[in-house]
Structure formats: structure tokens, C-alpha cells
Amino acid sequence: MKSKVYFIRFGVAGPIKIGHSTNLPGRMSHLRIAHHEEPVVLAMVPGGAMAEKMLHIKFAAEHMKGEWFAPSDKLLTYISEVESLGHLPEDKATADKLRLDQMIATAGLDNELILFRHHLAACLRKRLYPHSKWSALAFSRGIGMDMKSVGNWLRASHEPKASTLLRIHRFFSAAGDTSFLTDVYSVDLGKQAKAILKSTEKAMSDIDIEELQALDGA
């Protein structure tokens, strides 16, 4: 049986449980035993663990405990929309936040470092793509680094050492752009987190795909 994301409520004004299950009738039976009121399914649509996590992030402000959430107007309106559509609405911002959280957990990195990598990648991309006299290849040769390293910086999977950042700054300065280091270090990562993450949304469309494919094999 395919997994379903559900919104279940106890009572008229009770909290709402957001979870997922491949056996909702069985889950309902357990809930009836554990609670004195009859559980009511407000909405049920296709979705698994990932969809459940996205919903928990989206409604973090309503979170009470475990899978239980306060029945705010925002949550109830969303549930009505889900029920009407028959599926979860697309929510790229929450999906991006979930991917970021997973990156941090997987890599064991702190949030500030992840944000710094994305911000640095944005600073490089706006100078290299899409309408620039510098290609990634010319840039890598100019700073004495291999294409694979440059690709990692553009993808925000690694950050260059401080000495390499100085070489990058000198590369751009020689061509008349003296603002690279100022751009890199002038941002408050905490206050600008949303803007930094938003800058990655169209990153791959700004990058020469053939060039990136080439640097994968470098």
C-alpha cells in the first residue's frame, strides 16, 4: 500500500496530528484506543516521510509536541487547500529548507558554514556567469586551481582556503573588480540567510552545463 500523509484531529477545537502511514486504518485504531475522543481525518493525500518532514518545517510555529500541532488559521486553511487539490501544494521554499537541514546533518557542518558556502558561490557566479568574459576554465587557470575545485565552490559543496580567496580577489582586481572580498565578508549570515539560500535557486541555470560536466571529469 502506498504511503499517505494525513491530518487528524480530535474534537472540534483539539490539536492536529500531521503524520504519514501505509496503514491509516490501523493507525486510526491505535489512536482510538489512546484517546477518549473520536479521531477525524481532515485530509489524506499521497506522501511519505519526506512530505511529513516538510510539513513539520512549514508549521514549526504551530508545533506543540511530537506530531501534534495547534489548529491555527494558517494550518486549517492549508488543510482545506490540500483537501481541495487532492495533493500537497508545491512549496519550494520549505523543500529547500529541508534539503539544507539534511545537508547540515549529513555533512556534520554548522549552519553558518553552509550559508557561507552558498553566499561565496553566489559571489563567484555573478562574476563568472552568465554574461562574463571569464569562463570557469579561464578563471581556474588564472588563480592556479583545478576545475574540480572551482566546480565544488560553484556548487557550494566546499569553500576555498583564505590564501586562495586572496588569489581570487587579486584575479578579479587585476580586471578592475576590487569588490570581491568586500562582497564575501560584508554579509550577516544570520540576518541574510533567506536571501543567501534564495540565490541558489537558479544556480544551475546560470552555469554553463557543458563546462560543469567537463570539470566533473577533471
Backbone as a chain_set.jsonl record, in Angstrom:
{"seq": "MKSKVYFIRFGVAGPIKIGHSTNLPGRMSHLRIAHHEEPVVLAMVPGGAMAEKMLHIKFAAEHMKGEWFAPSDKLLTYISEVESLGHLPEDKATADKLRLDQMIATAGLDNELILFRHHLAACLRKRLYPHSKWSALAFSRGIGMDMKSVGNWLRASHEPKASTLLRIHRFFSAAGDTSFLTDVYSVDLGKQAKAILKSTEKAMSDIDIEELQALDGA", "coords": {"N": [[0.837, -1.192, 0.0], [0.5, 2.244, -0.799], [2.144, 5.033, 0.739], [0.551, 7.49, 2.786], [0.037, 10.907, 3.568], [-1.34, 12.363, 6.423], [-3.828, 14.406, 8.088], [-5.002, 14.619, 11.152], [-7.538, 15.121, 13.574], [-8.609, 15.589, 16.954], [-11.681, 16.062, 18.429], [-13.573, 19.215, 18.311], [-12.065, 21.533, 18.673], [-9.561, 20.603, 19.059], [-5.989, 19.647, 19.009], [-3.988, 19.084, 16.012], [-2.853, 16.28, 14.312], [-0.066, 15.605, 12.359], [1.099, 13.368, 10.146], [2.416, 10.341, 8.593], [1.511, 7.315, 6.901], [1.354, 3.877, 5.864], [-0.726, 2.383, 6.464], [-3.374, 3.55, 7.285], [-5.978, 2.932, 8.454], [-5.188, 1.129, 10.464], [-3.572, 2.808, 11.995], [-5.495, 4.649, 12.851], [-7.024, 3.026, 14.494], [-5.274, 2.539, 16.645], [-5.069, 5.147, 17.6], [-7.683, 5.609, 18.474], [-7.813, 3.946, 20.652], [-5.967, 5.139, 22.31], [-7.031, 7.619, 22.879], [-9.763, 9.515, 24.219], [-11.59, 10.766, 22.62], [-13.146, 10.683, 19.346], [-11.071, 10.232, 16.564], [-10.715, 12.389, 13.757], [-10.278, 12.397, 10.316], [-8.992, 14.98, 8.619], [-7.781, 15.519, 6.213], [-6.218, 13.587, 3.641], [-3.597, 12.601, 1.711], [-1.426, 11.51, -1.023], [1.913, 10.751, 0.035], [5.043, 10.587, 1.838], [7.606, 10.016, 4.32], [9.331, 12.184, 3.756], [7.591, 14.19, 2.859], [6.112, 14.519, 5.169], [8.075, 15.567, 6.914], [8.602, 17.988, 5.631], [6.166, 19.294, 6.048], [6.181, 19.506, 8.811], [8.266, 21.291, 9.121], [7.226, 23.491, 7.768], [5.09, 24.209, 9.389], [6.231, 24.861, 11.823], [5.915, 26.875, 13.718], [3.457, 26.296, 14.783], [3.885, 23.996, 16.149], [3.452, 21.641, 18.767], [3.989, 19.22, 20.261], [5.797, 16.296, 19.482], [4.087, 14.859, 16.846], [2.05, 16.632, 16.904], [0.093, 19.564, 16.386], [-0.871, 22.983, 16.841], [-4.155, 24.14, 16.073], [-4.088, 26.435, 14.077], [-5.286, 29.292, 12.143], [-3.827, 29.456, 9.796], [-2.871, 26.812, 9.442], [-5.306, 25.378, 9.273], [-6.455, 26.534, 6.997], [-4.602, 25.732, 5.11], [-4.944, 22.945, 5.194], [-7.525, 22.739, 4.177], [-7.016, 23.549, 1.577], [-5.348, 21.48, 0.722], [-7.131, 19.323, 0.877], [-8.918, 20.095, -1.103], [-7.3, 20.129, -3.422], [-6.303, 17.527, -3.532], [-3.761, 16.743, -3.251], [-0.49, 17.624, -1.925], [0.305, 21.067, -2.007], [2.783, 22.592, -4.142], [5.803, 23.563, -2.649], [8.437, 25.183, -2.715], [10.194, 26.707, -1.131], [10.062, 25.584, 1.458], [10.908, 23.007, 0.825], [13.532, 23.535, 0.005], [14.577, 24.399, 2.435], [14.406, 22.033, 3.897], [16.195, 20.415, 2.442], [18.552, 21.801, 2.949], [18.767, 21.451, 5.738], [19.154, 18.694, 5.76], [21.575, 18.51, 4.406], [23.267, 19.75, 6.256], [23.021, 18.016, 8.434], [23.966, 15.614, 7.328], [26.569, 16.24, 6.505], [27.65, 17.068, 8.86], [28.095, 19.7, 9.45], [28.073, 23.141, 10.577], [25.365, 25.506, 10.535], [26.119, 28.117, 9.794], [28.471, 27.805, 8.297], [27.546, 26.397, 6.07], [25.823, 28.338, 4.989], [27.697, 30.311, 4.432], [29.171, 29.063, 2.388], [27.238, 28.945, 0.353], [26.756, 31.655, -0.03], [29.302, 32.532, -0.851], [29.498, 31.053, -3.223], [27.482, 32.33, -4.679], [28.621, 34.877, -4.95], [30.764, 34.266, -6.623], [29.44, 33.203, -8.86], [27.993, 35.381, -9.904], [29.986, 36.812, -10.998], [31.143, 35.177, -12.865], [29.142, 34.061, -14.471], [26.016, 34.794, -16.168], [26.913, 36.248, -18.296], [29.782, 36.923, -18.859], [33.234, 37.801, -19.322], [34.877, 35.913, -18.403], [35.369, 32.478, -18.325], [34.723, 29.431, -16.499], [36.92, 27.82, -16.841], [38.976, 29.598, -17.7], [39.056, 31.164, -15.429], [39.846, 29.278, -13.441], [42.42, 28.637, -14.336], [43.572, 31.143, -14.125], [43.751, 31.57, -11.376], [45.271, 29.503, -10.617], [44.158, 27.002, -9.899], [42.523, 23.773, -9.986], [39.877, 22.638, -12.19], [37.993, 21.055, -10.93], [37.988, 21.861, -8.249], [37.051, 24.489, -8.531], [34.489, 23.946, -9.509], [33.395, 22.695, -7.258], [33.279, 24.876, -5.507], [31.437, 26.516, -6.853], [29.201, 24.944, -6.683], [28.746, 25.062, -4.039], [29.674, 23.12, -2.294], [32.118, 22.996, -1.124], [34.56, 25.197, 0.4], [37.028, 27.661, -0.474], [40.442, 27.979, 0.77], [41.702, 30.609, 2.937], [43.976, 31.789, 1.818], [43.617, 31.163, -0.843], [41.298, 32.573, -1.39], [42.342, 35.135, -1.35], [43.913, 35.008, -3.648], [41.911, 34.758, -5.539], [40.645, 37.206, -5.2], [42.703, 38.922, -6.081], [42.793, 38.147, -8.742], [40.293, 39.043, -9.798], [40.571, 41.746, -9.153], [42.678, 42.561, -10.781], [41.399, 42.812, -13.129], [39.847, 44.949, -12.765], [37.735, 44.698, -10.967], [37.368, 45.27, -7.784], [35.901, 44.505, -5.625], [35.43, 41.958, -4.622], [36.268, 40.562, -2.157], [35.078, 42.259, -0.327], [32.365, 41.87, -0.917], [32.166, 39.167, -0.214], [32.655, 39.097, 2.557], [30.951, 40.954, 3.686], [28.421, 40.313, 4.433], [25.816, 39.572, 6.759], [25.421, 36.553, 7.957], [23.443, 35.359, 9.531], [21.236, 37.189, 9.534], [20.811, 37.424, 6.815], [20.148, 34.964, 5.84], [17.902, 33.852, 4.413], [17.942, 35.254, 1.991], [20.423, 34.498, 1.016], [20.084, 31.73, 0.637], [18.05, 31.785, -1.231], [19.386, 32.726, -3.416], [20.511, 30.53, -4.534], [18.632, 29.197, -5.963], [18.337, 29.344, -8.801], [20.799, 28.565, -9.594], [22.043, 26.472, -11.12], [20.99, 26.966, -13.638], [22.273, 29.238, -14.315], [24.814, 28.492, -14.788], [27.216, 27.276, -17.062], [26.35, 24.347, -18.39], [27.718, 22.35, -19.889], [30.303, 23.008, -19.299], [30.426, 22.497, -16.592], [30.002, 19.765, -16.605], [32.332, 18.989, -17.789], [34.225, 19.675, -15.851], [33.632, 17.861, -13.894], [34.935, 15.605, -14.691], [37.532, 16.349, -14.47]], "CA": [[0.0, 0.0, 0.0], [1.271, 3.479, -0.876], [2.115, 5.867, 1.934], [-0.319, 8.663, 2.762], [0.195, 11.937, 4.59], [-2.664, 12.619, 6.972], [-4.077, 15.45, 9.078], [-6.035, 14.047, 12.02], [-7.891, 15.998, 14.685], [-9.504, 15.083, 17.987], [-12.574, 17.095, 18.916], [-13.838, 20.38, 17.47], [-11.004, 22.528, 18.815], [-8.36, 19.908, 19.501], [-4.782, 19.744, 18.185], [-3.986, 18.335, 14.752], [-1.708, 15.377, 14.148], [0.421, 15.531, 10.976], [1.987, 12.218, 10.034], [2.23, 9.546, 7.376], [1.346, 5.897, 7.182], [0.912, 2.998, 4.774], [-1.888, 1.67, 7.004], [-4.103, 4.548, 8.066], [-6.998, 2.325, 9.32], [-4.514, 0.612, 11.651], [-3.155, 3.959, 12.794], [-6.703, 5.196, 13.463], [-7.416, 2.116, 15.585], [-4.397, 2.822, 17.774], [-5.408, 6.464, 18.126], [-8.957, 5.491, 19.197], [-7.519, 3.304, 21.936], [-5.16, 6.051, 23.129], [-7.7, 8.902, 23.121], [-11.178, 9.342, 24.565], [-12.424, 11.332, 21.564], [-13.021, 10.045, 18.04], [-10.195, 10.954, 15.633], [-11.333, 12.747, 12.483], [-9.305, 12.658, 9.256], [-9.33, 16.23, 7.929], [-7.278, 15.385, 4.838], [-5.288, 12.478, 3.454], [-3.108, 12.67, 0.332], [-0.177, 10.752, -1.202], [3.12, 11.353, 0.606], [5.749, 9.759, 2.803], [8.367, 10.637, 5.399], [9.853, 13.466, 3.32], [6.474, 15.14, 2.858], [5.787, 14.794, 6.574], [9.111, 16.461, 7.448], [8.373, 19.312, 5.048], [5.013, 19.889, 6.725], [6.606, 19.855, 10.17], [9.061, 22.516, 8.99], [6.327, 24.575, 7.33], [4.236, 24.622, 10.504], [7.047, 24.817, 13.047], [5.358, 27.832, 14.686], [2.283, 25.682, 15.401], [4.268, 22.717, 16.763], [3.203, 21.505, 20.2], [4.775, 18.087, 20.757], [5.765, 15.156, 18.575], [3.419, 15.133, 15.569], [0.846, 17.41, 17.203], [0.213, 20.974, 16.025], [-2.012, 23.824, 17.207], [-5.033, 24.369, 14.906], [-4.113, 27.855, 13.692], [-5.998, 29.596, 10.894], [-2.911, 29.129, 8.704], [-2.863, 25.359, 9.243], [-6.63, 24.935, 8.829], [-6.609, 26.978, 5.602], [-3.738, 24.856, 4.298], [-5.587, 21.629, 5.127], [-8.651, 22.875, 3.239], [-6.433, 23.586, 0.231], [-4.89, 20.115, 0.429], [-8.33, 18.516, 0.647], [-9.493, 20.51, -2.384], [-6.399, 19.744, -4.507], [-6.067, 16.091, -3.559], [-2.319, 16.535, -3.106], [0.165, 18.736, -1.246], [0.739, 22.126, -2.927], [4.228, 22.734, -4.279], [6.348, 24.528, -1.69], [9.885, 25.122, -2.959], [10.942, 27.304, -0.023], [10.165, 24.594, 2.526], [11.728, 21.912, 0.315], [14.926, 23.99, 0.064], [14.972, 24.407, 3.853], [14.599, 20.64, 4.284], [17.44, 19.957, 1.836], [19.642, 22.437, 3.684], [18.873, 20.76, 7.015], [19.722, 17.378, 5.506], [22.99, 18.73, 4.089], [23.964, 20.044, 7.506], [23.057, 16.795, 9.241], [24.796, 14.612, 6.664], [27.97, 16.671, 6.47], [28.116, 17.398, 10.193], [28.558, 21.087, 9.39], [27.165, 24.079, 11.213], [24.533, 26.271, 9.614], [26.822, 29.297, 9.3], [29.409, 27.405, 7.248], [26.741, 26.096, 4.882], [25.379, 29.611, 4.427], [28.863, 30.99, 3.867], [29.484, 28.422, 1.109], [26.249, 29.37, -0.647], [26.994, 33.067, -0.296], [30.53, 32.605, -1.65], [29.164, 30.556, -4.559], [26.723, 33.389, -5.356], [29.581, 35.935, -5.296], [31.527, 33.799, -7.779], [28.558, 33.018, -10.018], [27.6, 36.642, -10.527], [31.145, 37.325, -11.73], [31.512, 34.252, -13.934], [28.002, 33.674, -15.282], [26.115, 34.098, -17.45], [27.449, 37.13, -19.339], [31.074, 37.387, -18.367], [34.365, 37.485, -20.193], [35.616, 34.805, -17.802], [34.77, 31.157, -18.202], [35.246, 28.73, -15.323], [38.245, 27.314, -17.194], [39.909, 30.726, -17.65], [39.153, 31.549, -14.02], [40.65, 28.286, -12.71], [43.81, 28.809, -14.744], [44.04, 32.429, -13.634], [44.06, 31.512, -9.945], [46.135, 28.35, -10.372], [43.424, 25.911, -9.267], [41.94, 22.855, -10.958], [38.464, 22.852, -12.479], [37.164, 20.342, -9.963], [37.866, 22.732, -7.073], [36.165, 25.598, -8.907], [33.14, 23.387, -9.568], [32.931, 22.494, -5.879], [32.919, 26.186, -4.939], [30.216, 26.976, -7.515], [28.102, 24.117, -6.182], [28.663, 25.32, -2.591], [29.978, 21.909, -1.526], [33.372, 23.266, -0.421], [34.974, 26.595, 0.389], [38.481, 27.788, -0.644], [41.206, 28.463, 1.914], [41.84, 32.061, 2.978], [45.021, 32.186, 0.866], [43.028, 31.052, -2.181], [40.38, 33.706, -1.523], [43.162, 36.292, -1.712], [44.28, 34.855, -5.062], [40.701, 35.054, -6.309], [40.476, 38.651, -5.125], [43.705, 39.542, -6.966], [42.393, 37.841, -10.125], [39.234, 39.973, -10.192], [41.089, 43.117, -9.02], [43.512, 42.851, -11.947], [40.494, 43.134, -14.237], [39.076, 46.134, -12.409], [36.702, 44.428, -9.971], [38.069, 45.202, -6.496], [34.897, 44.36, -4.554], [35.142, 40.55, -4.327], [36.361, 40.246, -0.728], [34.061, 43.059, 0.363], [31.1, 41.147, -1.099], [32.209, 37.889, 0.505], [32.672, 39.247, 4.012], [30.098, 42.052, 4.154], [27.07, 39.823, 4.692], [25.485, 38.983, 8.056], [24.855, 35.27, 7.559], [22.212, 35.087, 10.267], [20.147, 38.046, 9.078], [20.605, 37.31, 5.375], [20.064, 33.541, 5.492], [16.884, 33.587, 3.386], [18.404, 35.803, 0.72], [21.55, 33.672, 0.571], [19.56, 30.47, 0.132], [17.264, 32.061, -2.433], [20.303, 32.966, -4.533], [20.928, 29.252, -5.11], [17.507, 28.554, -6.641], [18.559, 29.206, -10.236], [22.251, 28.472, -9.774], [22.445, 25.599, -12.216], [20.607, 27.562, -14.918], [23.224, 30.307, -14.589], [26.128, 27.898, -15.034], [27.385, 26.563, -18.323], [26.217, 22.941, -18.042], [28.792, 21.585, -20.518], [31.541, 23.309, -18.595], [30.382, 21.778, -15.328], [30.186, 18.35, -16.911], [33.765, 18.814, -18.08], [35.013, 19.742, -14.635], [33.409, 16.633, -13.143], [35.944, 14.625, -15.1], [38.854, 16.943, -14.365]], "C": [[0.88, 1.254, 0.0], [1.081, 4.323, 0.376], [1.224, 7.097, 1.728], [0.087, 9.63, 3.883], [-1.198, 12.274, 5.094], [-2.644, 13.794, 7.95], [-5.258, 14.958, 9.91], [-6.264, 14.973, 13.208], [-8.815, 15.281, 15.667], [-10.367, 16.238, 18.489], [-12.692, 18.287, 17.971], [-12.685, 21.365, 17.497], [-9.677, 21.904, 19.233], [-7.167, 20.096, 18.573], [-4.873, 18.841, 16.964], [-2.701, 17.526, 14.642], [-1.334, 15.32, 12.663], [1.437, 14.397, 10.906], [1.825, 11.522, 8.708], [2.147, 8.075, 7.748], [0.975, 5.143, 5.91], [-0.318, 2.199, 5.203], [-2.672, 2.613, 7.913], [-5.213, 3.928, 8.93], [-6.387, 1.763, 10.608], [-4.073, 1.729, 12.578], [-4.349, 4.567, 13.523], [-7.156, 4.332, 14.641], [-6.583, 2.372, 16.823], [-4.744, 4.156, 18.422], [-6.715, 6.416, 18.919], [-8.737, 4.898, 20.585], [-6.826, 4.291, 22.882], [-5.883, 7.332, 23.509], [-9.186, 8.694, 23.354], [-12.116, 9.917, 23.51], [-12.159, 10.635, 20.242], [-12.103, 10.859, 17.128], [-10.9, 11.198, 14.303], [-10.232, 13.055, 11.476], [-9.757, 13.897, 8.487], [-8.899, 16.192, 6.464], [-6.286, 14.234, 4.806], [-4.883, 12.458, 1.981], [-1.814, 11.86, 0.213], [1.024, 11.499, -0.625], [3.733, 10.443, 1.649], [6.484, 10.569, 3.849], [8.878, 12.023, 5.018], [8.765, 14.538, 3.34], [6.087, 15.508, 4.286], [6.789, 15.769, 7.185], [8.934, 17.882, 6.918], [7.22, 20.024, 5.746], [5.373, 20.312, 8.146], [7.461, 21.119, 10.163], [8.155, 23.703, 8.682], [5.511, 25.118, 8.503], [4.961, 24.517, 11.846], [6.483, 25.738, 14.13], [4.153, 27.251, 15.418], [2.627, 24.421, 16.19], [4.046, 22.733, 18.272], [4.106, 20.424, 20.796], [4.659, 16.937, 19.774], [5.179, 15.529, 17.228], [2.188, 16.004, 15.752], [1.085, 18.907, 17.005], [-1.05, 21.73, 16.431], [-2.834, 24.145, 15.961], [-5.162, 25.843, 14.549], [-4.92, 28.048, 12.41], [-5.134, 29.215, 9.686], [-2.938, 27.637, 8.397], [-4.208, 24.873, 8.714], [-6.894, 25.342, 7.384], [-5.8, 26.081, 4.676], [-4.394, 23.482, 4.127], [-6.766, 21.657, 4.157], [-8.158, 22.885, 1.796], [-5.981, 22.2, -0.197], [-6.073, 19.214, 0.082], [-8.944, 18.822, -0.715], [-8.647, 20.024, -3.561], [-6.258, 18.227, -4.653], [-4.597, 15.739, -3.503], [-1.733, 17.741, -2.372], [0.572, 19.788, -2.265], [2.264, 22.177, -3.005], [4.718, 23.833, -3.345], [7.865, 24.467, -1.763], [10.696, 25.651, -1.782], [11.132, 26.303, 1.112], [11.022, 23.413, 2.096], [13.206, 22.281, 0.362], [15.44, 23.984, 1.492], [15.237, 22.989, 4.321], [15.9, 20.095, 3.717], [18.65, 20.54, 2.556], [19.863, 21.731, 5.023], [19.52, 19.391, 6.845], [21.206, 17.47, 5.173], [23.802, 18.941, 5.36], [24.109, 18.783, 8.338], [24.004, 15.765, 8.651], [26.273, 14.967, 6.741], [28.529, 16.952, 7.855], [28.64, 18.819, 10.272], [27.571, 22.003, 10.098], [26.484, 24.934, 10.153], [25.287, 27.446, 8.999], [27.791, 28.939, 8.179], [28.667, 27.097, 5.956], [26.295, 27.385, 4.205], [26.53, 30.364, 3.785], [29.218, 30.393, 2.505], [28.519, 28.871, 0.018], [26.449, 30.831, -1.014], [28.23, 33.25, -1.166], [30.26, 32.144, -3.083], [28.403, 31.616, -5.349], [27.641, 34.521, -5.789], [30.404, 35.552, -6.523], [30.65, 33.723, -9.021], [28.226, 34.336, -10.695], [28.763, 37.275, -11.292], [31.516, 36.443, -12.916], [30.38, 33.948, -14.9], [26.902, 34.719, -15.166], [26.769, 34.938, -18.541], [28.765, 37.739, -18.865], [32.165, 37.017, -19.354], [35.191, 36.324, -19.64], [34.791, 33.527, -17.822], [35.338, 30.523, -16.943], [36.663, 28.227, -15.591], [39.291, 28.427, -17.11], [40.129, 31.182, -16.214], [40.054, 30.592, -13.25], [42.133, 28.409, -13.054], [44.399, 30.098, -14.176], [44.417, 32.42, -12.167], [44.914, 30.295, -9.586], [45.461, 27.204, -9.652], [42.82, 25.015, -10.341], [40.438, 23.099, -11.078], [37.542, 22.18, -11.463], [36.942, 21.193, -8.716], [36.905, 23.882, -7.355], [34.713, 25.12, -8.954], [32.552, 23.171, -8.186], [32.526, 23.808, -5.228], [31.604, 26.678, -5.527], [28.989, 26.204, -7.052], [27.885, 24.29, -4.682], [28.883, 24.059, -1.766], [31.291, 22.03, -0.756], [33.634, 24.767, -0.436], [36.495, 26.66, 0.236], [39.142, 28.258, 0.644], [41.337, 29.983, 1.819], [42.873, 32.544, 1.964], [44.497, 32.131, -0.566], [42.036, 32.181, -2.421], [41.139, 34.975, -1.907], [43.583, 36.226, -3.175], [43.093, 35.186, -5.954], [40.47, 36.568, -6.349], [41.454, 39.365, -6.063], [43.35, 39.321, -8.432], [41.349, 38.844, -10.6], [39.722, 41.423, -10.145], [41.906, 43.527, -10.237], [42.667, 43.247, -13.152], [39.578, 44.311, -13.897], [37.97, 45.937, -11.397], [37.381, 44.23, -8.614], [37.136, 44.906, -5.322], [34.662, 42.929, -4.101], [35.16, 40.258, -2.826], [35.349, 41.041, 0.089], [32.711, 42.373, 0.279], [31.052, 39.892, -0.244], [32.021, 38.086, 1.999], [31.741, 40.337, 4.549], [28.699, 41.594, 4.535], [26.954, 39.279, 6.115], [24.747, 37.68, 7.761], [23.547, 34.97, 8.273], [21.044, 35.877, 9.723], [19.817, 37.826, 7.61], [20.428, 35.862, 4.916], [19.093, 33.258, 4.355], [17.351, 34.073, 2.016], [19.529, 34.961, 0.143], [21.04, 32.373, -0.039], [18.765, 30.676, -1.154], [18.166, 32.234, -3.645], [20.743, 31.673, -5.198], [19.838, 28.622, -5.979], [17.745, 28.335, -8.13], [20.042, 29.053, -10.559], [22.63, 27.648, -10.998], [22.058, 26.166, -13.58], [21.549, 28.693, -15.307], [24.594, 29.77, -14.989], [26.136, 27.153, -16.358], [27.423, 25.062, -18.019], [27.352, 22.102, -18.63], [30.11, 21.79, -19.774], [31.558, 22.547, -17.258], [30.556, 20.28, -15.528], [31.66, 18.039, -17.159], [34.577, 18.801, -16.785], [34.752, 18.553, -13.719], [34.458, 15.592, -13.456], [37.352, 15.135, -14.982], [39.693, 16.252, -13.302]], "O": [[1.883, 1.316, 0.712], [0.013, 4.33, 0.99], [1.161, 7.661, 0.636], [0.43, 9.215, 4.99], [-2.127, 12.45, 4.306], [-1.62, 14.128, 8.546], [-6.385, 14.892, 9.418], [-5.325, 15.534, 13.772], [-9.673, 14.488, 15.281], [-9.848, 17.267, 18.922], [-11.996, 18.359, 16.958], [-12.354, 21.968, 16.476], [-8.778, 22.6, 19.705], [-7.31, 20.639, 17.477], [-5.721, 17.952, 16.892], [-1.604, 18.041, 14.857], [-2.176, 15.025, 11.814], [2.498, 14.458, 11.527], [1.176, 12.04, 7.8], [2.656, 7.653, 8.787], [0.362, 5.7, 4.999], [-0.883, 1.439, 4.417], [-2.639, 2.494, 9.138], [-5.383, 4.368, 10.068], [-6.961, 1.888, 11.69], [-4.184, 1.614, 13.798], [-4.232, 4.958, 14.685], [-7.614, 4.85, 15.659], [-7.115, 2.418, 17.932], [-4.718, 4.283, 19.646], [-6.845, 7.107, 19.929], [-9.381, 5.291, 21.557], [-7.064, 4.283, 24.09], [-5.407, 8.069, 24.373], [-9.798, 7.805, 22.76], [-13.305, 9.598, 23.499], [-11.088, 10.066, 20.032], [-12.331, 12.053, 16.938], [-11.594, 10.322, 13.788], [-9.353, 13.875, 11.743], [-10.773, 13.871, 7.793], [-9.562, 16.754, 5.592], [-5.609, 13.941, 5.791], [-5.734, 12.314, 1.103], [-1.176, 11.556, 1.221], [1.143, 12.715, -0.773], [3.045, 9.632, 2.268], [6.056, 11.66, 4.225], [8.867, 12.938, 5.843], [8.999, 15.66, 3.788], [5.772, 16.662, 4.578], [6.398, 16.695, 7.895], [9.093, 18.855, 7.656], [7.295, 21.225, 6.005], [4.921, 21.353, 8.625], [7.389, 21.925, 11.091], [8.3, 24.779, 9.261], [5.269, 26.32, 8.604], [4.376, 24.137, 12.86], [6.561, 25.424, 15.317], [3.853, 27.657, 16.541], [1.753, 23.837, 16.832], [4.396, 23.69, 18.962], [4.883, 20.683, 21.715], [3.571, 16.631, 19.287], [5.701, 16.406, 16.539], [1.364, 16.104, 14.844], [2.121, 19.446, 17.395], [-2.155, 21.191, 16.374], [-2.265, 24.397, 14.898], [-6.232, 26.431, 14.706], [-5.199, 27.091, 11.687], [-5.642, 28.716, 8.682], [-3.018, 27.239, 7.235], [-4.251, 24.045, 7.805], [-7.492, 24.578, 6.626], [-6.256, 25.717, 3.592], [-4.392, 22.927, 3.028], [-6.977, 20.707, 3.403], [-8.788, 22.313, 0.906], [-6.2, 21.791, -1.337], [-6.025, 18.444, -0.878], [-9.432, 17.923, -1.399], [-9.181, 19.565, -4.571], [-6.112, 17.713, -5.762], [-4.221, 14.581, -3.683], [-2.404, 18.761, -2.217], [1.136, 19.439, -3.302], [2.951, 21.841, -2.04], [4.117, 24.904, -3.262], [8.504, 23.781, -0.966], [11.758, 25.116, -1.466], [12.226, 26.182, 1.664], [11.78, 22.871, 2.9], [14.044, 21.451, 0.714], [16.587, 23.616, 1.747], [16.19, 22.753, 5.065], [16.635, 19.395, 4.413], [19.655, 19.855, 2.75], [21.0, 21.445, 5.401], [20.33, 18.971, 7.671], [22.001, 16.63, 5.594], [24.887, 18.38, 5.518], [25.178, 18.505, 8.881], [24.756, 15.116, 9.378], [27.119, 14.113, 7.006], [29.744, 17.065, 8.02], [29.53, 19.112, 11.071], [26.386, 21.689, 10.208], [26.966, 25.065, 9.028], [25.117, 27.741, 7.816], [27.92, 29.691, 7.213], [29.104, 27.489, 4.874], [26.38, 27.509, 2.983], [26.372, 30.979, 2.73], [29.53, 31.129, 1.569], [28.932, 29.145, -1.109], [26.324, 31.202, -2.181], [28.213, 34.036, -2.113], [30.731, 32.761, -4.039], [28.64, 31.791, -6.545], [27.47, 35.073, -6.876], [30.708, 36.399, -7.363], [31.065, 34.13, -10.107], [28.181, 34.409, -11.923], [28.562, 38.158, -12.126], [32.138, 36.914, -13.868], [30.641, 33.605, -16.053], [26.849, 35.454, -14.181], [27.14, 34.414, -19.59], [28.837, 38.919, -18.52], [32.043, 36.059, -20.117], [36.087, 35.813, -20.312], [33.642, 33.513, -17.379], [36.318, 31.014, -16.382], [37.504, 28.206, -14.692], [40.359, 28.239, -16.526], [41.242, 31.54, -15.828], [40.924, 31.027, -12.496], [42.994, 28.299, -12.182], [45.568, 30.144, -13.796], [45.299, 33.168, -11.746], [45.243, 30.074, -8.421], [46.104, 26.499, -8.874], [42.628, 25.447, -11.478], [39.814, 23.686, -10.194], [36.452, 22.674, -11.174], [35.832, 21.241, -8.186], [36.054, 24.21, -6.528], [33.812, 25.817, -8.487], [31.369, 23.424, -7.956], [31.548, 23.859, -4.483], [30.751, 27.195, -4.806], [27.879, 26.735, -7.031], [26.946, 23.728, -4.119], [28.346, 23.934, -0.665], [31.546, 21.252, 0.163], [33.006, 25.512, -1.189], [37.193, 25.796, 0.766], [38.495, 28.857, 1.503], [41.113, 30.57, 0.76], [42.682, 33.578, 1.324], [44.881, 32.946, -1.405], [41.941, 32.694, -3.536], [40.647, 35.79, -2.688], [43.611, 37.244, -3.867], [43.248, 35.818, -6.999], [40.144, 37.134, -7.393], [41.072, 40.306, -6.759], [43.575, 40.195, -9.269], [41.491, 39.43, -11.673], [39.34, 42.236, -10.987], [41.85, 44.675, -10.679], [43.138, 43.919, -14.069], [38.653, 44.627, -14.645], [37.322, 46.905, -11.0], [37.906, 43.153, -8.328], [37.529, 45.038, -4.163], [33.782, 42.69, -3.275], [34.174, 39.761, -2.282], [34.825, 40.545, 1.086], [31.988, 42.294, 1.271], [30.032, 39.587, 0.374], [31.302, 37.319, 2.639], [31.748, 40.613, 5.748], [27.87, 42.417, 4.925], [27.863, 38.617, 6.616], [23.583, 37.7, 7.362], [22.637, 34.388, 7.682], [19.976, 35.318, 9.473], [18.673, 38.018, 7.196], [20.546, 35.572, 3.725], [19.417, 32.508, 3.434], [17.175, 33.387, 1.009], [19.589, 34.734, -1.065], [21.501, 31.959, -1.103], [18.803, 29.84, -2.057], [17.768, 31.93, -4.769], [21.288, 31.699, -6.302], [20.087, 27.625, -6.657], [17.405, 27.283, -8.67], [20.483, 29.374, -11.663], [23.443, 28.078, -11.816], [22.723, 25.882, -14.575], [21.625, 29.071, -16.476], [25.439, 30.522, -15.475], [25.166, 26.484, -16.716], [28.399, 24.561, -17.461], [27.893, 21.234, -17.945], [30.917, 20.871, -19.639], [32.593, 22.018, -16.854], [31.184, 19.607, -14.711], [32.162, 16.976, -16.791], [35.508, 18.009, -16.64], [35.573, 18.262, -12.848], [34.829, 14.791, -12.598], [38.291, 14.432, -15.354], [40.843, 16.63, -13.082]]}, "num_chains": 1, "name": "protein.A"}
